[in-house]
């Protein structure tokens, strides 16, 4: 067991390990987010989703960190201008995201292939509407981000599971099952998460090519949610699905956003890269028809600011995140070895396997809420394949993470299960 002194020393060690450069930004300060209507920390939202409002929340996928000074400065400067009439997206807006992806991911797409939506989920909804008909089948790879299934059903389409397989502590794609589902003429689209939420896989180029080739062969279109693409741990590499080949790019709609990378989900717009001219024309006509392509002055400023000035902040965030992951792994190993970590390759979301507690989904949920006093995303929310797992958000000050882990350990030691 760790004593309080051990924990404090451990935290210091991980802070020193983070990077050789001096940390300019403060990721340790605990900021009261309840002074604004935040989804994660709101007592009202906690009561709605968990039945209790006195929980420590590590659920919603945003960060508990202050954004970069340069972003704050740019937003203040824009606000001080004092006029907020109609604005368009200038060339610098498009150039910012194009340059970011070329520099960091060696993927260059054309401005003519770049479109926008209010959010990733609205982009998914638009694309499902455009690319499929009622009762068409759409493949998802469960356990997966639960709004995928919700959006599919809301359009009266049918979600079809190509469930991931957990092999020796690592999730893999069942390609044989994928091919079987893809060749069904009712199957029109697959929605993939690259990197995957919640299991944390960063799909390799070979895995993406194999998926893409199956979809090309059977005429299945690909919607690739790549919102977590920048947040990748050392020794792993994100590959854009549309960068694999021209054939695969022609059937792929890539959804992007700086929201996760820079913690600006309430400020951000989403981008959609569509190289297929027929599909891009349909997309453009749709957003024009419903006037959902209007610009928001602050979103535009934030979008350009983070992609052109935010790299230093982001690199230091990644260093801190690596430290949080090391702390989590070390703490659980020494204090709660009954919990197995599914090693994340990307995202700041960690998938924990707690099936050894031998609880069904409902009992586990009650245990976490009432015994540990924590708000996590429960595995069964992501599909029945996730039962017995929880998703924990570690993009928070280390003190917050430490408090959550102590609560979890105490609940396991003293809980009645």
C-alpha positions as CSV (number, residue, x, y, z in Angstrom):
1,X,0.0,0.0,0.0
2,X,1.0,3.6,-0.7
3,X,1.2,6.0,2.3
4,X,0.2,9.6,1.7
5,X,4.0,10.4,1.6
6,X,4.5,7.7,-1.1
7,X,1.7,9.2,-3.2
8,X,3.1,12.7,-2.9
9,X,6.6,11.5,-3.8
10,X,5.2,9.5,-6.7
11,X,3.4,12.6,-8.0
12,X,6.6,14.6,-7.8
13,X,8.6,11.9,-9.7
14,X,6.1,11.8,-12.5
15,X,6.1,15.6,-12.8
16,X,9.9,15.5,-13.1
17,X,9.7,12.8,-15.7
18,X,7.3,14.6,-17.9
19,X,9.8,16.2,-20.3
20,X,13.2,17.7,-20.3
21,X,11.9,21.1,-21.2
22,X,10.5,23.5,-18.6
23,X,6.7,23.3,-18.3
24,X,5.4,26.7,-19.2
25,X,1.7,25.8,-18.6
26,X,0.1,24.9,-15.3
27,X,-1.8,21.6,-15.5
28,X,-1.7,20.9,-11.8
29,X,-4.1,23.7,-10.6
30,X,-7.6,22.5,-9.8
31,X,-10.0,25.0,-11.4
32,X,-13.6,25.3,-10.2
33,X,-15.6,24.5,-13.4
34,X,-19.0,24.7,-11.7
35,X,-18.9,28.5,-12.1
36,X,-19.9,27.9,-15.7
37,X,-22.6,25.5,-17.0
38,X,-20.2,22.6,-17.7
39,X,-21.6,19.2,-18.6
40,X,-19.0,17.2,-16.6
41,X,-19.2,19.0,-13.3
42,X,-22.8,20.2,-13.2
43,X,-24.7,18.9,-10.2
44,X,-27.9,18.9,-12.3
45,X,-26.2,16.7,-15.0
46,X,-24.7,14.4,-12.4
47,X,-28.1,14.0,-10.8
48,X,-29.7,13.3,-14.2
49,X,-27.2,10.7,-15.4
50,X,-26.0,9.1,-12.1
51,X,-28.8,9.8,-9.6
52,X,-26.4,11.6,-7.3
53,X,-24.8,15.0,-7.4
54,X,-22.0,14.6,-4.9
55,X,-19.7,12.6,-7.2
56,X,-16.2,13.3,-8.4
57,X,-16.6,13.4,-12.2
58,X,-14.1,11.8,-14.6
59,X,-16.6,11.0,-17.4
60,X,-17.3,13.6,-20.1
61,X,-14.5,13.7,-22.7
62,X,-13.1,17.1,-22.1
63,X,-10.1,18.4,-20.1
64,X,-10.0,20.1,-16.7
65,X,-7.1,22.3,-17.9
66,X,-7.0,25.9,-18.8
67,X,-6.4,26.6,-22.5
68,X,-3.3,28.3,-23.9
69,X,-2.5,32.0,-23.1
70,X,-2.4,32.7,-26.9
71,X,-6.0,31.5,-27.4
72,X,-7.3,33.5,-24.5
73,X,-5.5,36.6,-25.8
74,X,-6.9,36.1,-29.3
75,X,-10.4,35.7,-28.0
76,X,-10.1,38.8,-25.8
77,X,-8.8,40.8,-28.7
78,X,-11.7,39.7,-30.8
79,X,-14.2,40.6,-28.1
80,X,-12.6,44.0,-27.6
81,X,-13.3,44.8,-31.3
82,X,-16.9,45.1,-30.1
83,X,-18.7,44.4,-33.4
84,X,-20.1,40.9,-34.1
85,X,-21.9,41.2,-37.4
86,X,-21.9,38.5,-40.1
87,X,-18.6,37.0,-40.9
88,X,-17.2,34.4,-43.3
89,X,-14.4,31.9,-42.9
90,X,-11.3,33.5,-44.3
91,X,-8.6,31.7,-46.3
92,X,-6.5,31.7,-43.1
93,X,-9.2,29.5,-41.4
94,X,-8.9,26.7,-44.0
95,X,-5.1,27.1,-44.2
96,X,-4.7,26.6,-40.5
97,X,-6.1,23.1,-40.4
98,X,-4.6,22.1,-43.7
99,X,-1.1,23.1,-42.5
100,X,-1.6,21.4,-39.1
101,X,-2.4,18.0,-40.6
102,X,0.4,18.3,-43.2
103,X,3.0,19.2,-40.6
104,X,2.0,16.8,-37.8
105,X,0.6,13.9,-39.8
106,X,2.0,14.2,-43.2
107,X,-1.5,14.3,-44.7
108,X,-2.3,17.1,-47.1
109,X,-5.8,17.6,-48.4
110,X,-7.2,20.2,-50.7
111,X,-9.2,23.2,-49.6
112,X,-11.8,22.2,-52.1
113,X,-12.3,19.0,-50.2
114,X,-12.8,20.7,-46.9
115,X,-16.2,21.3,-45.4
116,X,-17.6,22.2,-42.0
117,X,-20.3,21.3,-39.5
118,X,-21.3,22.7,-36.1
119,X,-19.9,19.5,-34.4
120,X,-18.6,16.0,-35.2
121,X,-22.0,14.5,-34.3
122,X,-23.9,16.9,-36.5
123,X,-21.5,16.0,-39.4
124,X,-22.2,12.3,-38.7
125,X,-25.9,13.0,-38.8
126,X,-25.7,14.9,-42.0
127,X,-23.6,12.2,-43.7
128,X,-25.9,9.4,-42.6
129,X,-28.8,11.3,-44.0
130,X,-27.1,11.8,-47.3
131,X,-25.5,8.4,-47.8
132,X,-28.2,6.0,-46.7
133,X,-31.9,5.3,-46.8
134,X,-34.3,4.2,-44.1
135,X,-33.6,0.6,-43.0
136,X,-30.1,0.6,-44.5
137,X,-27.5,-1.1,-42.3
138,X,-24.5,0.8,-40.8
139,X,-21.6,-1.0,-39.2
140,X,-20.1,0.0,-35.9
141,X,-17.2,-1.5,-34.0
142,X,-18.4,-2.1,-30.4
143,X,-17.7,-1.3,-27.7
144,X,-17.8,2.2,-29.2
145,X,-18.8,5.8,-28.6
146,X,-22.5,5.4,-27.8
147,X,-23.9,8.4,-29.8
148,X,-23.0,6.4,-33.0
149,X,-25.8,3.9,-32.3
150,X,-28.2,6.6,-31.1
151,X,-27.7,8.7,-34.3
152,X,-28.1,5.7,-36.6
153,X,-31.4,4.7,-34.9
154,X,-32.6,8.3,-34.9
155,X,-32.4,8.2,-38.7
156,X,-34.3,4.9,-38.8
157,X,-31.2,3.1,-40.0
158,X,-30.0,-0.2,-38.5
159,X,-26.7,-0.4,-36.5
160,X,-24.8,-3.7,-37.2
161,X,-22.1,-4.7,-34.9
162,X,-18.6,-5.7,-36.0
163,X,-17.6,-6.3,-32.4
164,X,-13.9,-5.9,-31.5
165,X,-12.1,-8.9,-30.0
166,X,-10.1,-8.6,-26.8
167,X,-7.1,-10.8,-27.3
168,X,-4.3,-10.9,-24.6
169,X,-5.3,-7.5,-23.2
170,X,-5.5,-5.8,-26.6
171,X,-8.5,-5.1,-28.9
172,X,-8.4,-6.4,-32.5
173,X,-10.7,-6.0,-35.4
174,X,-12.6,-9.2,-36.5
175,X,-11.9,-8.9,-40.2
176,X,-13.7,-12.1,-41.1
177,X,-16.9,-10.8,-39.4
178,X,-16.4,-7.4,-41.0
179,X,-16.2,-8.9,-44.5
180,X,-19.3,-10.9,-43.8
181,X,-21.2,-7.8,-42.7
182,X,-19.8,-5.6,-45.5
183,X,-20.9,-8.0,-48.3
184,X,-24.6,-7.8,-47.2
185,X,-26.2,-5.5,-49.9
186,X,-28.2,-3.8,-47.1
187,X,-24.9,-2.5,-45.6
188,X,-24.1,0.9,-47.0
189,X,-21.7,2.6,-44.4
190,X,-19.3,1.8,-41.7
191,X,-18.5,4.4,-38.9
192,X,-15.0,3.9,-37.4
193,X,-13.3,5.7,-34.6
194,X,-9.6,6.4,-35.4
195,X,-8.3,6.4,-32.7
196,X,-10.9,4.3,-31.0
197,X,-13.1,5.6,-28.2
198,X,-13.3,4.0,-25.6
199,X,-10.7,1.2,-26.0
200,X,-7.8,3.5,-26.9
201,X,-6.6,1.7,-30.0
202,X,-4.7,3.7,-32.6
203,X,-5.3,1.6,-35.7
204,X,-2.2,0.7,-37.6
205,X,-1.8,1.5,-41.3
206,X,-2.1,-2.2,-42.1
207,X,-5.3,-2.5,-40.1
208,X,-6.8,0.6,-41.8
209,X,-5.8,-0.7,-45.2
210,X,-7.4,-4.1,-44.6
211,X,-10.6,-2.4,-43.4
212,X,-10.5,0.0,-46.4
213,X,-9.9,-2.7,-48.9
214,X,-12.9,-4.7,-47.6
215,X,-15.1,-1.6,-47.9
216,X,-13.9,-0.8,-51.5
217,X,-14.5,-4.4,-52.5
218,X,-18.1,-4.4,-51.3
219,X,-19.1,-0.8,-52.0
220,X,-19.3,0.3,-48.4
221,X,-18.7,4.0,-47.6
222,X,-16.5,4.9,-44.6
223,X,-17.3,7.7,-42.1
224,X,-14.1,8.1,-40.0
225,X,-14.4,10.0,-36.7
226,X,-10.8,11.1,-36.1
227,X,-11.5,13.7,-33.4
228,X,-8.9,12.1,-31.1
229,X,-6.2,11.9,-33.8
230,X,-3.6,14.2,-32.2
231,X,-3.7,12.6,-28.8
232,X,-1.4,9.6,-29.3
233,X,1.1,8.2,-26.8
234,X,4.8,7.6,-27.5
235,X,5.7,4.7,-29.8
236,X,2.3,4.9,-31.6
237,X,1.4,6.7,-34.8
238,X,-2.0,8.0,-36.0
239,X,-2.7,7.3,-39.7
240,X,-5.6,9.1,-41.4
241,X,-7.9,6.6,-43.1
242,X,-8.1,8.8,-46.2
243,X,-4.3,8.9,-46.6
244,X,-4.0,5.1,-47.3
245,X,-4.8,5.2,-51.0
246,X,-6.8,7.2,-53.6
247,X,-9.4,4.3,-53.7
248,X,-10.0,4.4,-50.0
249,X,-10.0,8.2,-49.9
250,X,-12.7,8.2,-52.5
251,X,-15.1,6.3,-50.2
252,X,-14.0,8.0,-46.9
253,X,-15.5,11.0,-45.2
254,X,-13.1,12.2,-42.4
255,X,-14.5,14.1,-39.5
256,X,-12.0,16.3,-37.7
257,X,-12.1,18.9,-34.9
258,X,-9.6,20.8,-32.6
259,X,-12.1,20.3,-29.8
260,X,-10.3,17.4,-28.0
261,X,-6.8,18.4,-28.9
262,X,-7.0,21.9,-27.4
263,X,-10.0,21.6,-25.0
264,X,-12.3,23.9,-27.0
265,X,-15.4,21.7,-27.5
266,X,-17.7,24.5,-26.6
267,X,-15.9,26.9,-29.0
268,X,-15.1,24.6,-31.9
269,X,-16.6,23.7,-35.2
270,X,-16.0,20.4,-37.0
271,X,-14.3,19.9,-40.3
272,X,-15.2,17.2,-42.8
273,X,-12.8,16.1,-45.6
274,X,-14.5,14.7,-48.6
275,X,-12.6,14.0,-51.8
276,X,-15.4,12.2,-53.6
277,X,-16.9,15.0,-55.7
278,X,-20.4,13.6,-55.9
279,X,-20.6,13.2,-52.1
280,X,-19.0,16.6,-51.5
281,X,-21.5,18.3,-53.8
282,X,-24.4,16.6,-51.8
283,X,-22.8,17.7,-48.5
284,X,-22.4,21.3,-49.7
285,X,-26.0,21.4,-51.0
286,X,-27.3,20.1,-47.7
287,X,-25.5,22.6,-45.4
288,X,-26.4,25.4,-47.8
289,X,-30.1,24.3,-47.9
290,X,-30.4,24.3,-44.1
291,X,-28.1,27.3,-43.5
292,X,-25.8,25.4,-41.1
293,X,-22.7,26.8,-42.7
294,X,-22.8,30.2,-41.0
295,X,-19.7,31.4,-39.2
296,X,-19.3,32.1,-35.5
297,X,-16.7,34.8,-34.9
298,X,-15.3,33.2,-31.7
299,X,-15.3,29.7,-33.1
300,X,-13.3,30.9,-36.1
301,X,-10.8,32.8,-33.9
302,X,-10.3,29.8,-31.7
303,X,-10.0,27.4,-34.7
304,X,-7.3,29.5,-36.3
305,X,-5.5,30.3,-33.0
306,X,-5.0,26.8,-31.8
307,X,-3.9,25.4,-35.1
308,X,-1.4,28.1,-35.7
309,X,-0.2,29.0,-32.1
310,X,-1.3,26.1,-29.9
311,X,1.4,23.5,-30.6
312,X,3.6,24.4,-27.6
313,X,0.6,24.1,-25.2
314,X,-0.4,20.8,-26.8
315,X,3.1,19.3,-26.5
316,X,3.2,20.1,-22.8
317,X,-0.3,18.7,-22.3
318,X,0.8,15.5,-23.9
319,X,3.8,15.3,-21.5
320,X,1.5,15.8,-18.6
321,X,-0.9,13.2,-19.9
322,X,1.9,10.7,-20.2
323,X,2.7,11.4,-16.5
324,X,-1.0,10.9,-15.5
325,X,-1.1,7.5,-17.3
326,X,2.1,6.4,-15.6
327,X,0.7,7.4,-12.2
328,X,-2.6,5.6,-12.9
329,X,-0.8,2.4,-13.9
330,X,1.5,2.5,-11.0
331,X,-1.2,3.2,-8.5
332,X,-3.5,0.5,-9.7
333,X,-0.7,-2.1,-9.8
334,X,0.2,-1.4,-6.2
335,X,-3.2,-0.7,-4.7
336,X,-5.9,-2.3,-6.8
337,X,-4.4,-5.1,-8.8
338,X,-7.8,-6.6,-9.3
339,X,-8.3,-3.9,-12.0
340,X,-6.7,-4.5,-15.4
341,X,-5.8,-1.6,-17.6
342,X,-6.3,-1.9,-21.3
343,X,-3.2,-0.2,-22.4
344,X,-4.2,3.0,-24.3
345,X,-2.4,3.9,-27.5
346,X,-4.3,7.2,-27.9
347,X,-6.9,9.5,-26.4
348,X,-7.0,10.7,-22.8
349,X,-9.7,8.1,-22.0
350,X,-8.6,4.9,-20.3
351,X,-10.6,1.6,-20.5
352,X,-10.4,-0.3,-17.2
353,X,-11.4,-4.0,-16.9
354,X,-13.0,-4.6,-13.6
355,X,-14.7,-7.9,-14.4
356,X,-12.8,-9.6,-11.6
357,X,-15.1,-7.8,-9.2
358,X,-17.7,-10.2,-10.6
359,X,-20.6,-7.8,-10.8
360,X,-23.3,-7.4,-13.4
361,X,-23.6,-4.1,-15.2
362,X,-26.2,-2.6,-12.9
363,X,-24.5,-3.7,-9.7
364,X,-21.2,-2.3,-10.9
365,X,-22.8,1.0,-11.7
366,X,-24.4,1.3,-8.3
367,X,-21.1,0.3,-6.6
368,X,-19.1,3.0,-8.4
369,X,-21.7,5.7,-7.8
370,X,-22.7,4.9,-4.2
371,X,-19.6,3.2,-2.8
372,X,-16.8,5.0,-4.6
373,X,-18.7,8.3,-5.2
374,X,-17.3,8.6,-8.7
375,X,-18.8,9.4,-12.1
376,X,-17.3,7.3,-14.9
377,X,-18.7,6.3,-18.2
378,X,-19.8,2.7,-17.6
379,X,-18.8,0.1,-20.1
380,X,-22.2,-1.2,-21.0
381,X,-23.1,2.3,-22.3
382,X,-20.8,1.6,-25.2
383,X,-22.5,-1.7,-26.0
384,X,-23.1,-5.0,-24.2
385,X,-19.5,-5.9,-25.1
386,X,-18.4,-3.2,-22.6
387,X,-20.1,-4.8,-19.6
388,X,-17.6,-5.1,-16.7
389,X,-15.5,-2.2,-17.9
390,X,-15.4,1.6,-17.1
391,X,-14.0,4.5,-19.0
392,X,-12.0,7.0,-17.0
393,X,-11.0,10.4,-18.2
394,X,-7.4,11.2,-17.1
395,X,-7.2,14.7,-18.6
396,X,-7.3,16.3,-15.2
397,X,-4.9,17.6,-12.6
398,X,-3.0,14.8,-10.9
399,X,-4.5,15.7,-7.6
400,X,-8.0,15.0,-9.0
401,X,-6.9,11.7,-10.5
402,X,-5.2,10.7,-7.2
403,X,-8.4,11.5,-5.3
404,X,-10.5,9.4,-7.6
405,X,-8.1,6.4,-7.4
406,X,-8.1,6.6,-3.6
407,X,-11.9,6.5,-3.6
408,X,-11.9,3.6,-6.0
409,X,-9.4,1.6,-3.9
410,X,-11.3,2.3,-0.7
411,X,-14.6,1.2,-2.2
412,X,-13.0,-2.0,-3.4
413,X,-11.4,-2.7,0.0
414,X,-14.6,-1.9,2.0
415,X,-17.4,-2.5,-0.5
416,X,-19.9,-5.2,-0.2
417,X,-19.6,-7.1,-3.5
